[in-house]
């Protein structure tokens, strides 16, 4: 009996244990296992949402850096955000594939992500500047793409038994920042930078035979370089202010085909001196139609506006050498250098004679033109007068001068490309005889538009700027305005000599200044010139040695100097290849080579190829930033 009771007791204890184990398994272990599964599944979901967001950001940033030709900033930003969304849609999280039907994207708006419905993802794509502040689509300051994502799914074992909710969300944030570059462009504004511009030399004089002003075309159709037979380093005479017209008077070695500017100091006894314009104040009534004392119109654009030729004597208009000025003193003498620019609207520039009068401000009205022609009649060659001729002519010349107009455009496109393709901060050093020291630096040799011997055509400050590097802002607007000018500052234009070493020294100092250079940014200098150094030092060899010394300093600072050489004539190419070269493709171990750090040299022979040359440098810099 007792044995039976004992057996029964053991059975009850075993059953109790089994029951307890089953209870624990069902109510504790199983829920814990399910919770563990759900936690692992949720962790995987979060990881996958982050991975998809990262992929989306990477693709969008790559598109942002691609800079397709012809795209505006807005178009490029829209493209990059579209690529980010499409990349997200081509992925999946857990068992849910994404598509356009279950991905809702807000592109650079202030919309709230909210909680998406089941198996739906919400995206916010923002463009932000280097300080993490959201900027508008199309902003030049956008350097980072930020993708925020949130996705909703449901737990596998959600029930009353395992009350963990019917919806779970995973969110992620990913920033795709463009790599940092600090770039400094050294831009040559020496006098040869418009030597390929076709010009016309004109001798403007008073002719008693027709009782008005007449014009002798002294030379036409050839470039500045070919007209004057300049040395291989080019000429300092320009199509646009500062014109430095006296420079055309000097014989070899300055010019092998000199033409004598009427006001120039050469020859020392110049019988044409004063021919450019009669500076007299005419007595009241001495010029028909002008009863009051006359010199030039009130509010004249330039002093010589309204002036007839210097050989015009209102008291003796039949004397072709009136006032003692001989218009035929020099067989190659000229008073004006003009460019036959394209006509625009009602402004007809088809004749060089019109360009002469427009450049002086004499085409603004009949009254001014009549005064400038001696006050009796207007030369029949001239088209109808129209206010705005002066401004329109010089504006057209600005767009025509070759190669500097093409060089400015190529530099603009380079800045544009690098501003899109990288988080770049920019500097600019214009250089001629010396390099600029501030944004307002100007050529110090002269401020006269026409020539230092003829101040009556007006004055200006001809820019040779230094746009300093800035650690806090990209300087994109500042450097492009430094290239193209502003309403109060002229665009870059030809001035003096070629002091490469001075400009490189400025660039290196800017890029090594810890107050200006970002420590995480890679640094590079881009040197553009159409010649070889001839300053400082007073000789080409000294100038070359100084440039090489700067290249060595750059190498020691791990700063590559990318070089672009424009050989406007075949004779200078060998020298450029030697001085600027990277020791590849037949070029010498020049500035690019001596600076090291994989710098390259790009050589072109015509201005039409400058844009391609700058873009080659841009592509190389994109590789540098990786």
ZAMARGU-4260 file (C-alpha; in steps of 0.2 Angstrom, whole numbers, plus 5000, padded with zeros to 4 digits):
<rodrens>
0) 5000/5000/5000 | 5014/5012/5005 | 5023/5008/4989 | 5008/5012/4978 | 5006/5029/4987
5) 5025/5033/4985 | 5024/5029/4966 | 5009/5040/4965 | 5018/5054/4974 | 5032/5053/4961
10) 5021/5054/4947 | 5012/5070/4953 | 5029/5079/4956 | 5035/5074/4938 | 5019/5080/4931
15) 5020/5097/4941 | 5038/5099/4934 | 5032/5096/4916 | 5018/5107/4918 | 5029/5121/4925
20) 5041/5118/4911 | 5027/5120/4899 | 5021/5135/4907 | 5038/5143/4907 | 5041/5138/4889
25) 5024/5145/4883 | 5023/5160/4894 | 5041/5165/4896 | 5053/5157/4885 | 5043/5157/4869
30) 5038/5176/4871 | 5056/5180/4875 | 5061/5170/4859 | 5048/5179/4849 | 5054/5196/4856
35) 5072/5191/4852 | 5067/5187/4835 | 5057/5203/4833 | 5072/5213/4840 | 5084/5204/4828
40) 5072/5207/4813 | 5069/5226/4818 | 5088/5228/4820 | 5090/5220/4802 | 5077/5232/4796
45) 5085/5247/4803 | 5102/5241/4796 | 5094/5239/4779 | 5085/5256/4779 | 5102/5264/4783
50) 5110/5254/4769 | 5097/5259/4756 | 5098/5277/4762 | 5117/5277/4761 | 5116/5270/4743
55) 5103/5283/4739 | 5114/5297/4745 | 5130/5290/4737 | 5121/5289/4720 | 5114/5307/4722
60) 5131/5314/4727 | 5139/5306/4712 | 5126/5314/4701 | 5129/5330/4710 | 5147/5329/4706
65) 5145/5324/4688 | 5142/5341/4681 | 5134/5337/4664 | 5138/5350/4651 | 5125/5364/4649
70) 5116/5360/4665 | 5111/5375/4677 | 5113/5373/4695 | 5094/5370/4697 | 5094/5357/4684
75) 5109/5348/4691 | 5101/5348/4709 | 5085/5341/4702 | 5094/5328/4693 | 5104/5323/4708
80) 5089/5322/4719 | 5080/5312/4706 | 5094/5299/4705 | 5094/5298/4724 | 5075/5294/4724
85) 5077/5281/4710 | 5091/5272/4719 | 5081/5271/4734 | 5066/5264/4724 | 5078/5251/4716
90) 5081/5243/4733 | 5071/5233/4746 | 5070/5231/4765 | 5067/5214/4772 | 5054/5206/4760
95) 5047/5223/4753 | 5053/5229/4737 | 5053/5248/4734 | 5045/5256/4719 | 5038/5273/4714
100) 5021/5267/4722 | 5028/5265/4740 | 5042/5278/4741 | 5036/5296/4744 | 5049/5309/4742
105) 5050/5327/4747 | 5064/5335/4737 | 5072/5350/4746 | 5056/5355/4755 | 5052/5359/4773
110) 5040/5344/4774 | 5039/5333/4789 | 5043/5315/4787 | 5028/5309/4797 | 5024/5291/4800
115) 5022/5281/4784 | 5008/5268/4781 | 5013/5250/4781 | 5027/5245/4769 | 5029/5263/4763
120) 5045/5274/4764 | 5045/5293/4766 | 5060/5302/4760 | 5066/5320/4764 | 5081/5325/4752
125) 5089/5342/4757 | 5103/5352/4750 | 5114/5360/4763 | 5129/5371/4764 | 5146/5368/4772
130) 5138/5374/4789 | 5124/5361/4788 | 5111/5374/4784 | 5098/5370/4771 | 5099/5380/4755
135) 5087/5382/4740 | 5088/5372/4725 | 5100/5380/4713 | 5110/5388/4726 | 5129/5389/4722
140) 5133/5385/4740 | 5125/5367/4740 | 5139/5356/4745 | 5130/5341/4754 | 5115/5331/4750
145) 5106/5325/4765 | 5094/5310/4764 | 5082/5306/4778 | 5071/5291/4777 | 5058/5282/4787
150) 5050/5265/4783 | 5035/5256/4791 | 5033/5237/4793 | 5023/5226/4805 | 5030/5213/4817
155) 5029/5195/4812 | 5021/5189/4829 | 5011/5204/4834 | 4996/5199/4843 | 4987/5201/4860
160) 4998/5188/4866 | 5014/5197/4861 | 5008/5215/4862 | 5022/5224/4853 | 5011/5235/4842
165) 5005/5232/4824 | 5017/5244/4816 | 5036/5248/4818 | 5046/5261/4810 | 5065/5262/4806
170) 5073/5279/4801 | 5090/5284/4794 | 5100/5299/4790 | 5114/5300/4777 | 5125/5314/4772
175) 5134/5314/4755 | 5147/5328/4756 | 5157/5333/4741 | 5176/5332/4745 | 5185/5348/4750
180) 5197/5357/4739 | 5205/5373/4741 | 5210/5380/4724 | 5219/5395/4718 | 5219/5401/4700
185) 5234/5412/4694 | 5227/5421/4678 | 5239/5430/4666 | 5233/5448/4661 | 5249/5453/4652
190) 5248/5464/4637 | 5249/5450/4624 | 5232/5443/4630 | 5223/5451/4615 | 5236/5449/4602
195) 5225/5438/4591 | 5212/5452/4589 | 5210/5458/4571 | 5212/5477/4571 | 5211/5492/4560
200) 5223/5507/4561 | 5215/5523/4556 | 5222/5540/4553 | 5208/5553/4556 | 5211/5570/4550
205) 5203/5586/4544 | 5201/5587/4525 | 5198/5604/4517 | 5194/5595/4501 | 5178/5588/4508
210) 5175/5601/4521 | 5174/5588/4535 | 5184/5574/4543 | 5191/5561/4533 | 5199/5544/4537
215) 5214/5534/4530 | 5215/5516/4533 | 5233/5512/4538 | 5231/5494/4541 | 5216/5482/4542
220) 5211/5464/4544 | 5227/5457/4553 | 5229/5453/4571 | 5238/5464/4583 | 5253/5452/4583
225) 5254/5451/4564 | 5251/5470/4562 | 5266/5475/4572 | 5277/5460/4570 | 5279/5458/4589
230) 5292/5447/4597 | 5287/5430/4602 | 5282/5436/4619 | 5269/5447/4611 | 5265/5466/4612
235) 5259/5477/4625 | 5248/5487/4613 | 5230/5482/4616 | 5213/5483/4607 | 5204/5488/4623
240) 5209/5500/4636 | 5223/5502/4642 | 5227/5503/4623 | 5245/5509/4626 | 5245/5515/4608
245) 5263/5522/4609 | 5269/5504/4611 | 5266/5502/4592 | 5278/5516/4587 | 5294/5508/4593
250) 5305/5498/4581 | 5313/5481/4583 | 5316/5472/4595 | 5299/5479/4601 | 5291/5478/4584
255) 5297/5473/4567 | 5283/5483/4558 | 5281/5499/4569 | 5266/5511/4566 | 5268/5528/4573
260) 5254/5534/4585 | 5251/5552/4582 | 5254/5557/4600 | 5268/5545/4604 | 5285/5550/4610
265) 5293/5541/4595 | 5300/5549/4585 | 5305/5562/4597 | 5301/5576/4584 | 5283/5570/4579
270) 5275/5583/4567 | 5258/5574/4569 | 5258/5578/4588 | 5241/5584/4592 | 5232/5576/4577
275) 5222/5565/4588 | 5211/5579/4593 | 5210/5598/4594 | 5211/5603/4612 | 5207/5622/4609
280) 5192/5630/4616 | 5185/5638/4601 | 5179/5656/4601 | 5161/5659/4601 | 5154/5658/4583
285) 5171/5651/4576 | 5162/5635/4572 | 5146/5637/4561 | 5131/5632/4571 | 5139/5634/4588
290) 5137/5652/4593 | 5144/5650/4611 | 5162/5646/4616 | 5165/5627/4612 | 5177/5614/4618
295) 5167/5598/4621 | 5149/5594/4626 | 5143/5597/4644 | 5143/5580/4653 | 5155/5572/4639
300) 5158/5554/4640 | 5177/5557/4638 | 5186/5574/4636 | 5189/5571/4617 | 5171/5568/4614
305) 5166/5581/4601 | 5184/5586/4596 | 5188/5588/4578 | 5206/5582/4572 | 5220/5593/4578
310) 5224/5599/4561 | 5207/5608/4560 | 5208/5627/4562 | 5191/5635/4563 | 5199/5651/4558
315) 5207/5644/4543 | 5198/5628/4538 | 5206/5628/4521 | 5223/5624/4528 | 5226/5605/4529
320) 5240/5609/4541 | 5231/5620/4552 | 5237/5623/4570 | 5254/5617/4563 | 5249/5599/4564
325) 5254/5588/4549 | 5242/5573/4546 | 5254/5566/4534 | 5270/5567/4544 | 5272/5548/4545
330) 5268/5536/4531 | 5262/5524/4544 | 5255/5536/4556 | 5238/5533/4565 | 5227/5541/4577
335) 5215/5527/4582 | 5216/5508/4584 | 5198/5500/4582 | 5190/5483/4581 | 5177/5480/4568
340) 5165/5472/4580 | 5148/5464/4575 | 5134/5476/4572 | 5120/5474/4585 | 5102/5481/4582
345) 5102/5498/4576 | 5121/5500/4580 | 5130/5498/4563 | 5149/5494/4565 | 5152/5488/4548
350) 5164/5502/4544 | 5180/5506/4553 | 5176/5525/4552 | 5160/5522/4562 | 5170/5512/4575
355) 5182/5527/4577 | 5168/5539/4580 | 5159/5527/4592 | 5174/5524/4602 | 5177/5543/4605
360) 5158/5546/4609 | 5155/5555/4594 | 5140/5545/4587 | 5129/5549/4602 | 5120/5563/4593
365) 5120/5574/4577 | 5126/5589/4587 | 5141/5580/4595 | 5145/5572/4578 | 5144/5588/4569
370) 5155/5597/4581 | 5168/5583/4580 | 5168/5585/4561 | 5172/5603/4561 | 5154/5610/4562
375) 5150/5611/4544 | 5145/5594/4538 | 5146/5576/4543 | 5156/5563/4533 | 5143/5554/4522
380) 5151/5537/4527 | 5144/5538/4545 | 5127/5530/4548 | 5113/5539/4558 | 5118/5544/4575
385) 5111/5535/4590 | 5113/5537/4609 | 5122/5522/4616 | 5135/5520/4602 | 5150/5523/4614
390) 5144/5510/4627 | 5139/5497/4614 | 5155/5498/4604 | 5166/5495/4619 | 5155/5482/4626
395) 5156/5472/4609 | 5175/5474/4609 | 5176/5467/4627 | 5167/5451/4620 | 5178/5451/4604
400) 5196/5453/4611 | 5206/5437/4608 | 5211/5427/4618 | 5207/5435/4634 | 5188/5434/4631
405) 5189/5416/4628 | 5201/5414/4643 | 5188/5423/4654 | 5174/5411/4649 | 5185/5396/4651
410) 5190/5401/4669 | 5171/5404/4673 | 5167/5387/4667 | 5181/5380/4677 | 5175/5388/4693
415) 5157/5382/4689 | 5163/5364/4686 | 5173/5364/4702 | 5160/5372/4712 | 5147/5359/4707
420) 5159/5344/4708 | 5167/5347/4724 | 5166/5357/4741 | 5179/5370/4734 | 5185/5386/4741
425) 5192/5397/4728 | 5206/5411/4726 | 5211/5421/4712 | 5228/5430/4708 | 5228/5441/4692
430) 5246/5445/4687 | 5255/5456/4674 | 5271/5466/4679 | 5267/5461/4697 | 5253/5451/4705
435) 5238/5459/4714 | 5237/5462/4733 | 5219/5465/4736 | 5202/5464/4726 | 5204/5482/4721
440) 5222/5481/4715 | 5225/5488/4698 | 5239/5490/4685 | 5250/5504/4691 | 5259/5508/4675
445) 5245/5519/4668 | 5226/5523/4671 | 5224/5531/4653 | 5212/5522/4642 | 5221/5527/4626
450) 5239/5531/4630 | 5249/5539/4644 | 5253/5553/4630 | 5234/5556/4627 | 5224/5557/4643
455) 5209/5565/4635 | 5201/5548/4631 | 5198/5545/4649 | 5205/5535/4663 | 5201/5519/4672
460) 5208/5507/4685 | 5213/5491/4676 | 5211/5476/4688 | 5225/5465/4693 | 5215/5457/4708
465) 5219/5446/4722 | 5204/5437/4729 | 5210/5429/4745 | 5205/5412/4751 | 5192/5411/4764
470) 5190/5396/4776 | 5172/5400/4779 | 5165/5403/4762 | 5168/5397/4744 | 5171/5414/4737
475) 5163/5408/4721 | 5154/5424/4717 | 5170/5434/4722 | 5181/5425/4710 | 5169/5425/4695
480) 5166/5444/4698 | 5185/5446/4698 | 5186/5438/4681 | 5171/5446/4673 | 5170/5462/4683
485) 5155/5471/4691 | 5145/5487/4688 | 5160/5497/4696 | 5175/5486/4691 | 5181/5481/4674
490) 5183/5463/4668 | 5201/5456/4667 | 5210/5463/4652 | 5227/5464/4645 | 5239/5476/4654
495) 5258/5473/4656 | 5272/5460/4657 | 5272/5442/4665 | 5277/5440/4683 | 5273/5421/4686
500) 5284/5420/4701 | 5275/5434/4710 | 5258/5426/4707 | 5263/5409/4713 | 5271/5416/4729
505) 5254/5424/4733 | 5245/5408/4729 | 5256/5398/4740 | 5255/5410/4755 | 5236/5409/4754
510) 5235/5390/4753 | 5247/5388/4768 | 5239/5401/4779 | 5230/5392/4793 | 5218/5406/4795
515) 5212/5403/4777 | 5215/5385/4772 | 5204/5372/4778 | 5215/5358/4786 | 5205/5344/4778
520) 5205/5351/4761 | 5217/5346/4747 | 5226/5360/4739 | 5230/5365/4721 | 5236/5380/4711
525) 5231/5382/4693 | 5242/5393/4683 | 5236/5400/4666 | 5247/5410/4655 | 5250/5414/4636
530) 5269/5417/4638 | 5284/5414/4648 | 5290/5424/4663 | 5299/5440/4660 | 5297/5447/4678
535) 5304/5449/4691 | 5322/5451/4690 | 5324/5461/4674 | 5328/5446/4663 | 5319/5431/4656
540) 5332/5419/4664 | 5330/5428/4681 | 5311/5427/4680 | 5312/5409/4675 | 5323/5405/4690
545) 5311/5414/4702 | 5296/5404/4695 | 5305/5387/4697 | 5309/5392/4715 | 5291/5395/4719
550) 5287/5378/4711 | 5300/5370/4723 | 5291/5378/4738 | 5274/5372/4732 | 5281/5354/4731
555) 5288/5355/4749 | 5270/5360/4754 | 5262/5346/4745 | 5253/5359/4733 | 5253/5354/4715
560) 5254/5367/4702 | 5243/5363/4686 | 5249/5373/4671 | 5239/5379/4656 | 5250/5386/4642
565) 5242/5395/4627 | 5255/5396/4613 | 5248/5410/4602 | 5262/5408/4590 | 5272/5393/4585
570) 5289/5401/4590 | 5285/5402/4609 | 5278/5384/4611 | 5295/5376/4614 | 5299/5389/4628
575) 5282/5387/4636 | 5283/5368/4635 | 5300/5370/4644 | 5295/5382/4657 | 5277/5375/4661
580) 5279/5357/4657 | 5276/5341/4667 | 5290/5331/4658 | 5278/5321/4648 | 5273/5322/4630
585) 5289/5331/4625 | 5287/5345/4638 | 5301/5349/4649 | 5303/5347/4668 | 5295/5364/4671
590) 5284/5372/4684 | 5271/5357/4684 | 5285/5344/4686 | 5295/5354/4699 | 5279/5356/4710
595) 5276/5337/4710 | 5261/5329/4717 | 5255/5323/4700 | 5252/5340/4693 | 5249/5341/4674
600) 5253/5353/4660 | 5240/5356/4646 | 5246/5365/4630 | 5235/5373/4618 | 5238/5383/4602
605) 5222/5393/4600 | 5209/5401/4611 | 5195/5390/4606 | 5203/5376/4615 | 5205/5385/4631
610) 5189/5378/4638 | 5194/5360/4635 | 5211/5364/4643 | 5203/5370/4659 | 5191/5356/4659
615) 5205/5344/4658 | 5212/5351/4674 | 5195/5350/4682 | 5194/5332/4678 | 5212/5329/4685
620) 5207/5339/4701 | 5191/5328/4703 | 5203/5313/4704 | 5214/5322/4716 | 5200/5324/4728
625) 5196/5306/4729
</rodrens>
